[in-house]
Amino acid sequence: MELTITVNNREYTLEVDPKESLLFILRERLGLTGTKNGCSQGHCGACTIVLNGKAVKACLKKAKKINRANILTIEGISPEFPNKELHPIQEAFIQATAVQCGFCTSGLIMELFALLRENPSITEQGIKEALEGHLCRCTGYQPIFDASLLAQKMMRSKNSG
């Protein structure tokens, strides 16, 4: 089938098998390897991207369901800031030492990106609930949670200033 998608504000038209996953398309066809393949079953969250404004697991989305979709990956969140700055969520993860091996990081960041865009004032409990579908085997969850709260604070200050 012919698939047309917009990824990180760039339109692509590809010939794909309708059963191919969005994760495969991003990594293997478009070379966007920031989205990770952890479990291929939607359990770990490493493949989380933003699809039409919502955080979704790319391994679960098939090509036949995403024609004309607007997709944002980890590679696409920083260009909205001038001078090639990191996105505040990325900066918060660094400051809170919430990154070790980094395998889960892009999925966590994309989940938070969609969450904080939709609800900048979400509660701490709401953040915890949103991150429940993500597994991390290195950093531990407290630094990730700390980074999430710091990111929320940084995004508020960037939007108000």
Secondary structure, 3 states (H helix, E strand, C coil): CEEEEEECCEEEEEECCCCCEHHHHHHHHCCCCCCCCCCCCCCCCCCEEEECCEEEEHHHCEHHHCCCCEEECHHHCHHHCHHHCCCHHHHHHHHCCCCCCCCCHHHHHHHHHHHHHHCCCCCHHHHHHHHHHCCCCCCCHHHHHHHHHHHHHHHHHHHHC
